[in-house]
């Protein structure tokens, strides 16, 4: 089976859509606030500039764990 490869920007959008769907199901105020910070402004940057650093750290953590041979938190069947 071929794996899809995404850029970190594409993965960010995927994560946003996932969380947005979760918000629509739960109507969580906390999630709404978080999504507001993740939303992209007209210049393509997140509304909350701190999100960029948070996302970059998550991407690096993922890469490091993958390089160390650690399994993901979830194994899809």
C-alpha positions, -999 to +999 in steps of 0.1 A: +000+000+000+014+034-010+016+060+018+005+096+012+032+121+020+022+156+031+041+188+036+040+202+071+017+229+058-007+204+043-006+184+075-015+216+094-046+221+072-056+184+076-053+188+114-073+220+112-101+203+093-101+174+117-104+197+147-130+219+130-152+188+124-147+179+161-158+214+171-189+211+149-198+179+168-190+192+203-194+230+202-166+232+226-157+268+235-121+258+242-118+241+208-134+272+192-107+294+207-079+271+197-092+270+161-094+308+161-057+309+168-050+283+141-071+301+115-050+315+087-050+353+081-049+368+046-011+365+046-013+328+052+000+329+087-020+316+118-039+343+136-020+334+168+018+337+159+027+312+187+009+284+168+037+283+142+063+275+169+039+250+185+033+233+152+070+232+143+078+215+176+051+189+170+065+182+135+100+179+149+089+156+177+071+134+151+102+132+129+125+124+159+103+096+171+100+082+136+138+083+133+142+067+166+120+038+154+092+046+179+057+035+169+030+061+165+005+065+193-022+049+171-018+020+148-043+019+120-055-014+109 
